[in-house]
Amino acid sequence: MTLEVLQTGEPVPEGRWMRIGEVAEALGVSVGTARNYFDAGAFRKDKTRRLAHGDRRVRSEEVDRYLRELDEQRGE
């Protein structure tokens, strides 16, 4: 599976910091669910950051890893 932002259909470059809305879109979940994943530690700490004003960011390769992990769990 290629990581892309569903709204634009554009591939997401590796190493890019993604906003939580983009993460939600790539995972096919709501923004609230993506926030919950972030807060629950679904993404590795060294691949995430919380900005001073509270916004969450996740590295694109980490979102891709998480998508692959979900696919493996589903047997895809």
N, C-alpha and C positions, 0 to 999 in steps of 0.2 A: 504494500500500500504506500503510495506517495503522499506525503503530508502536503495538504493544500488548504487554503482558506476557502471554504465552500462557496461563499458569496461571490467571490471573484473567479474561482476555479484556477487561480494562479498558484504554482508551486511556491512553497515557503523556503527561502534559502537556508541552508544549514548554518547554525551559529547565530541566528537572528533571535533577539529577545521578543517574544510574542506577548501581546496584551491578553488579559484573561478572557476577553470577548472573542479574540481570535482562537484561543485555546479551546473555548467552548464550541465554537463553530467547527473547528477541525475534528473534535471528538464527537460532534453530533449531540451535544448535551446543552442544557441551559447554562447561562452565566453563573447562576447560583450553584449549580452542581459542580461546575469547574472550580469555583471558589472553594467548595467543600473538599474536592479532591486535593487542591493546593494545601488547604489548612490541615487536612488529615495526613499529609506527608506522602501522597501518591507519587509525587515527583521528587527526585533526589535533590537534597538541599544545595549541593554545589551547582545545580542547574536552574536554581530559582533565585528570585530576589524580591524583596518587598521595598518599595520606594518610600521615601520619607513621608509622603502624603497618603500612604496606605495602598497604592496600586500594586498589583501583583504582576510579575513577569516570569515567564518560563522560556528556557532556551528551546528553539525549534527541534533540535535533535532529541531532547528529552520528551517532548510531546510525541515525536515519531516513535521513540522507544516504547512509550506507554501504549500507543496504538498497536504496535506489534505484539506487545504482551497481552493486550485484550484479545487480539485475533487468535493468538495461541491458546488462550483459555477457552475460546469459543470453538476451537478446532478448525479454524479457517486457514 
